[in-house]
Amino acid sequence: MPLETGDYFLSATNPVANVDQRDLERLAMRLFDRPDVRAARAKAGIMWRRVADRLMPPDQMAMIDDHVSDYCFKSTLVAANTDANHPRVLRVYSEGAEWLGHKTPGAKWGGDNPNNAYRIIPIAAGGRYEVTGERQVEPSTYVTFQLVSNSTTSATLASLEQLDMEIGNDGRYVLTLDGTPADGRPNHLQIPEGTLYLFIRDSMGDWERQQPDALRVRRLDPPARGPLSEDELAATAIRNILSDVFYAYYAQRLFFNGPQIMTPPEGAGSVGGLVTQQGSLGHFTLQDDDAVIITANSAGATYRDIVLHDLWLRSLPNRDNQMSLTNAQMAPDADGRFTYVLSIGDPGVHNWLDPRGLHDVLILHRWQGFPDSKAPPPAIESRRVSLADLDAALPPGVARVTPDERRAQIARRQAAYDRRFAVD
């Protein structure tokens, strides 16, 4: 059913278009433009250059200013919504956009997933909170709630998967958070000491139909103090900008530790990913006449995706090019597995991964949610071939597309992407 617009939701169809999102983005942009935050941004840029200027190829170094801006604005966004006494809901880690009456910078970093709506709610031990949610007509494929203890949302203290929660027939639910154990309550998280945020991932396999849950939050006990001042929030933004460089660089370097293949699937929780996720990563340097063939199984996973990133570990521009595929967007091979082709030029394969002319890319493949314990475990393989030998090297029954079908594929992608910034 459509959302009731008015005091909070600003769109009947897009739950992210709400008063919290609008006001916090505007607050973050004010913080981002302060002289003290600008000084921290400049210092972060120096820090990134010191570890990358002799490491990165020229076309990647040409993007460093955009990368530093994304990295610093994500740090500022996270700081803008850090007041656990007066919590709000904020989507983070997304591309920039012109919407809600302003133009917000990009905030992509750290292997961001363009198929996710990432949202944060500030939470503190000793407080009592209530998050009300409503699944949409076409809901997200997979939703998780994690209590995290750092500004990179990578240190998980507690986790709850929506599939284990009680959801009403109307799609509505209430999640409670406080210092008491769950004691059998399926919709409850105990808040450990050191908690900073409730981090919510809505993974959307189907861009054309699915929308993230509609979320609102309120603190049930009286706040311990008035709202944080912009000076206090700016100080947090500066701390995030300068201190998070180290984790961001660590996450980036994970992709360079080994040969240019997709790594064996393993749990992502130990390196800051979703604790219930299996993932494979890769780093490839392409020539114009190269192709990389990647074949993976479904492993019975509820949600899957494969995403291309630049060497700064930002997802490539998401709207106009097929730089990622979800389980709803990818086509299976004749044997039920899924084959993707990474190449500079379009090979006419349905599951083409388009690096947008970049010759160096990072790749993440994810599997989430394993309802069938008897399904085979995640598996993936990759190999490099010449484009001239691609047809002979592909597994039998790989889905193909014509140029007209590719244009239609991209047009559907563009229309579906635009829904995430829609305000009607």
C-alpha positions in Angstrom: 0.0 0.0 0.0 1.2 3.6 -0.7 3.0 5.4 2.2 1.1 8.1 3.9 2.9 11.3 3.0 2.9 14.4 5.1 4.7 14.8 8.4 7.5 12.4 7.6 7.4 10.5 4.3 7.7 12.8 1.3 6.9 10.1 -1.3 4.1 7.6 -1.5 6.4 5.1 -3.2 10.0 5.8 -2.0 10.5 5.2 1.7 13.9 6.8 1.7 12.5 10.1 0.6 11.6 11.4 4.1 12.2 14.3 6.5 15.1 12.6 8.2 16.9 12.0 4.9 16.3 15.5 3.7 17.3 17.3 6.8 20.4 15.2 7.5 21.7 15.5 4.0 21.4 19.3 4.3 23.1 19.2 7.7 25.9 17.1 6.3 26.4 19.5 3.4 26.7 22.4 5.8 29.3 20.5 7.8 31.1 19.4 4.7 31.6 23.1 3.7 32.9 24.4 7.0 36.5 25.6 7.0 37.6 23.1 9.7 36.0 20.2 7.9 37.5 21.5 4.6 40.9 21.4 6.3 40.4 17.8 7.3 39.4 16.9 3.8 42.6 18.4 2.4 44.6 16.5 4.9 42.8 13.3 4.0 43.6 13.9 0.4 47.3 14.2 1.2 47.1 11.0 3.2 45.5 9.1 0.3 48.1 10.5 -2.2 51.0 9.5 0.0 50.0 5.8 -0.2 48.7 5.8 -3.8 50.4 8.2 -6.1 53.1 5.6 -7.2 50.7 2.6 -6.9 47.8 3.6 -9.0 47.6 3.6 -12.9 47.2 7.1 -14.3 43.5 6.7 -15.2 42.8 5.7 -11.6 44.9 8.6 -10.2 42.8 10.9 -12.3 39.9 10.0 -10.1 41.5 10.6 -6.7 39.8 13.9 -6.1 36.4 12.3 -6.7 37.4 9.4 -4.5 38.5 11.7 -1.7 35.3 13.7 -1.9 33.2 10.5 -1.8 35.2 9.2 1.2 35.0 12.5 3.1 31.3 13.0 2.5 30.5 9.5 3.6 32.5 10.3 6.8 30.5 13.5 7.2 27.1 11.9 6.6 27.8 9.3 9.2 28.8 12.1 11.7 25.7 14.1 10.9 23.5 11.3 12.3 25.5 10.4 15.4 23.2 11.8 18.1 21.8 8.7 19.9 19.7 10.9 22.2 17.8 12.2 19.2 18.0 9.4 16.7 17.0 9.6 13.0 17.1 7.3 10.0 19.7 8.1 7.2 20.6 6.3 4.0 24.4 6.4 3.5 27.0 5.1 1.0 25.2 6.0 -2.2 25.8 8.0 -5.4 25.2 11.7 -5.4 21.9 13.0 -6.7 19.7 16.0 -7.2 16.6 15.4 -5.1 14.7 16.6 -2.0 15.4 20.2 -3.1 19.2 20.0 -3.1 22.1 18.3 -4.8 24.0 15.9 -2.5 27.6 14.7 -3.2 28.5 11.1 -3.7 29.4 9.0 -0.7 30.5 5.7 -2.2 33.4 3.8 -0.5 34.6 0.5 0.9 33.0 -1.9 -1.6 29.6 -0.2 -1.6 26.9 -2.3 -3.1 24.6 -0.4 -5.5 21.9 -3.0 -4.9 21.7 -2.1 -1.2 19.9 0.7 0.7 22.3 1.2 3.6 20.8 3.1 6.5 22.1 4.0 10.0 20.3 4.9 13.2 22.5 6.2 16.1 22.1 3.9 19.2 23.8 4.0 22.6 24.0 1.6 25.5 21.6 2.6 28.3 19.0 3.9 25.9 15.7 2.4 24.9 14.6 2.5 21.3 11.8 1.5 19.0 12.2 1.1 15.3 8.9 0.7 13.3 9.2 -0.8 9.9 6.9 -1.6 7.0 7.7 -4.0 4.2 6.7 -2.6 0.8 4.4 -4.2 -1.8 7.5 -5.6 -3.5 9.9 -5.8 -0.5 13.7 -6.1 -0.4 15.1 -9.6 -1.0 17.1 -9.7 2.2 17.3 -7.3 5.2 19.7 -7.4 8.1 20.0 -5.3 11.3 23.4 -5.0 12.9 24.6 -3.1 16.0 28.0 -1.7 15.2 30.7 0.1 17.3 32.6 2.2 14.8 32.1 4.9 12.2 33.0 2.6 9.3 30.0 0.3 10.4 32.5 -2.6 10.2 32.7 -3.8 13.8 29.5 -5.9 14.5 28.4 -6.4 18.1 25.0 -8.0 17.4 23.0 -9.0 14.4 19.4 -9.9 13.5 18.1 -11.1 10.2 14.7 -10.1 9.1 13.8 -13.6 8.1 14.0 -14.5 11.8 11.7 -11.7 12.9 7.9 -11.6 13.3 6.3 -9.6 10.6 2.5 -8.8 10.5 0.3 -9.8 7.7 0.3 -6.1 6.7 4.1 -6.1 6.4 4.5 -4.0 9.6 6.9 -4.8 12.5 8.4 -3.3 15.6 12.0 -3.8 16.6 13.0 -2.9 20.2 16.5 -2.2 21.4 17.6 -1.8 25.0 19.9 -3.3 27.6 17.8 -6.4 28.3 18.3 -9.8 26.7 15.9 -10.9 24.0 14.6 -13.9 26.1 12.8 -15.4 23.1 11.6 -12.1 21.7 12.3 -12.4 17.9 12.1 -8.6 17.3 14.6 -7.5 19.9 18.3 -6.6 20.1 20.2 -6.1 23.4 22.5 -3.1 23.1 26.1 -3.9 24.2 28.4 -1.3 25.6 30.2 0.6 22.8 27.3 0.5 20.3 27.3 3.5 18.0 24.7 2.6 15.3 22.0 0.3 14.2 23.2 -0.5 10.6 20.4 -1.7 8.2 21.1 -3.3 4.8 18.1 -3.8 2.5 19.4 -5.9 -0.4 17.3 -5.5 -3.5 17.6 -8.1 -6.2 15.0 -6.6 -8.4 15.6 -2.9 -9.0 12.4 -2.6 -11.1 9.9 -3.5 -8.4 11.5 -3.7 -5.0 11.8 -0.9 -2.4 13.5 -0.9 1.0 11.4 -1.0 4.2 9.8 2.2 5.4 11.6 2.9 8.8 11.0 5.3 11.6 12.8 5.5 15.0 12.0 6.9 18.4 13.8 6.9 21.7 11.5 5.6 24.4 13.4 7.0 27.5 14.0 10.7 28.0 17.2 12.0 26.2 20.1 12.6 28.5 20.8 16.0 26.9 19.7 18.4 24.1 20.7 17.8 20.4 24.4 17.9 19.5 25.5 21.2 18.1 27.0 21.6 14.6 30.4 22.3 16.2 30.2 18.9 18.0 29.0 17.2 14.9 31.8 18.8 12.8 34.4 17.6 15.4 33.0 14.0 14.8 33.2 14.5 11.0 36.8 15.6 11.3 37.7 12.6 13.4 35.9 10.2 11.0 37.6 11.8 8.0 41.1 11.4 9.4 40.8 8.2 11.3 38.9 6.1 8.8 41.5 6.4 6.1 43.3 3.5 7.7 40.4 1.0 7.5 39.4 2.2 4.0 42.9 1.6 2.7 43.0 -1.8 4.4 39.7 -2.8 2.8 41.1 -1.7 -0.6 44.3 -3.6 -0.2 42.5 -6.9 0.5 41.9 -7.2 -3.3 45.6 -7.0 -4.1 46.8 -9.9 -1.9 47.1 -12.7 -4.5 46.9 -13.6 -8.2 44.3 -12.1 -10.5 41.5 -14.6 -9.9 38.3 -14.7 -8.0 39.1 -15.9 -4.5 37.4 -18.9 -2.9 34.2 -17.9 -1.2 34.5 -17.2 2.5 32.6 -15.4 5.3 32.8 -11.6 5.1 32.3 -10.8 8.8 35.9 -10.9 9.8 36.8 -8.0 7.5 33.8 -5.8 8.2 31.2 -7.3 5.8 27.8 -8.9 6.6 28.4 -11.6 9.2 25.9 -14.0 7.4 27.4 -13.4 3.9 29.7 -15.4 1.8 31.8 -13.5 -0.7 34.5 -13.8 -3.3 36.7 -10.9 -4.5 39.0 -10.3 -7.4 41.4 -7.7 -9.0 41.9 -7.8 -12.8 44.0 -5.8 -15.2 42.6 -6.0 -18.7 43.9 -5.4 -22.1 41.6 -4.3 -24.9 41.5 -7.8 -26.3 41.1 -9.6 -23.0 38.1 -11.2 -21.4 37.7 -12.7 -18.0 35.1 -15.5 -17.7 33.6 -15.9 -14.2 31.3 -18.8 -13.4 29.5 -19.2 -10.1 26.7 -21.3 -8.6 23.7 -20.0 -6.8 24.3 -22.2 -3.6 20.6 -21.8 -2.9 21.2 -18.3 -1.7 18.2 -16.0 -1.3 20.2 -13.0 -2.7 23.3 -12.8 -4.9 25.1 -10.1 -6.8 28.4 -9.3 -8.6 29.7 -5.7 -8.7 32.6 -3.9 -10.3 34.6 -1.2 -8.5 37.4 1.1 -9.3 40.7 0.7 -7.6 39.6 3.1 -4.8 36.9 0.5 -4.0 34.0 2.6 -5.1 31.3 0.9 -7.2 31.4 2.1 -10.8 28.7 4.6 -11.8 25.5 2.6 -11.4 22.8 4.0 -13.7 23.9 3.9 -17.3 26.2 0.9 -17.6 25.9 -2.8 -16.6 28.6 -2.7 -14.0 26.7 -5.0 -11.6 24.1 -7.8 -11.8 21.8 -9.2 -9.1 20.0 -12.6 -9.0 17.0 -10.9 -10.7 19.1 -9.3 -13.5 21.5 -12.2 -14.4 20.6 -15.0 -16.8 21.5 -18.6 -15.9 23.6 -21.0 -18.1 22.0 -24.2 -19.4 23.4 -26.1 -16.5 21.9 -23.7 -13.9 25.2 -22.0 -13.0 25.8 -18.3 -13.9 28.6 -17.1 -16.2 29.7 -13.5 -16.4 32.1 -11.9 -18.9 34.3 -9.0 -17.9 35.7 -7.2 -21.0 36.3 -3.6 -22.3 34.0 -4.2 -25.3 30.5 -5.7 -25.3 30.9 -9.4 -26.1 27.1 -9.9 -26.7 26.7 -12.0 -23.5 23.7 -11.2 -21.3 25.8 -11.2 -18.1 28.4 -8.8 -19.4 30.2 -6.7 -16.8 31.1 -3.3 -18.2 34.2 -1.7 -16.7 33.3 1.6 -18.5 36.7 1.7 -20.2 38.8 1.1 -17.1 41.5 -1.4 -17.5 41.9 -2.1 -13.8 38.8 -3.2 -11.7 38.0 -4.8 -8.5 35.1 -7.3 -8.3 32.9 -8.5 -5.4 30.5 -11.5 -5.6 28.1 -12.0 -2.7 25.8 -14.8 -1.6 23.3 -14.0 1.2 20.7 -16.1 3.0 21.0 -19.9 2.8 17.5 -21.4 3.6 18.3 -24.8 2.2 21.0 -26.6 4.3 21.3 -29.3 1.7 22.2 -26.9 -1.1 25.9 -27.0 -2.3 28.2 -24.4 -0.8 29.1 -21.3 -2.8 31.6 -21.9 -5.6 33.2 -19.7 -8.2 35.9 -20.0 -10.8 37.6 -17.5 -13.2 40.0 -17.5 -16.1 41.3 -15.0 -18.6 41.0 -15.6 -22.4 41.4 -13.5 -25.5 38.3 -12.0 -26.9 39.0 -13.9 -30.1 38.8 -17.2 -28.2 35.8 -16.2 -26.0 33.1 -18.0 -27.9 35.0 -21.3 -27.8 35.9 -20.8 -24.1 32.4 -20.1 -22.8 30.4 -22.9 -21.1 27.5 -24.3 -23.1 24.2 -22.5 -22.9 25.4 -19.0 -21.9 22.7 -16.5 -22.6 23.3 -14.0 -25.4 21.8 -10.6 -26.3 21.6 -8.6 -29.5 22.5 -4.9 -29.6 18.8 -3.9 -29.4 18.4 -6.2 -26.4 21.4 -4.6 -24.7 19.9 -1.2 -25.2 16.6 -2.3 -23.7 18.5 -3.9 -20.8 20.2 -0.6 -20.1 17.0 1.4 -20.5 15.3 -0.8 -17.9 18.3 -0.4 -15.6 18.1 3.4 -15.9 14.4 3.6 -15.2 14.8 1.2 -12.2 17.8 3.1 -10.8 15.8 6.4 -10.9 13.3 5.0 -8.4 15.8 5.2 -5.6 15.8 9.0 -5.8 12.2 9.5 -6.7 10.0 12.0 -4.9 6.4 12.1 -6.1 
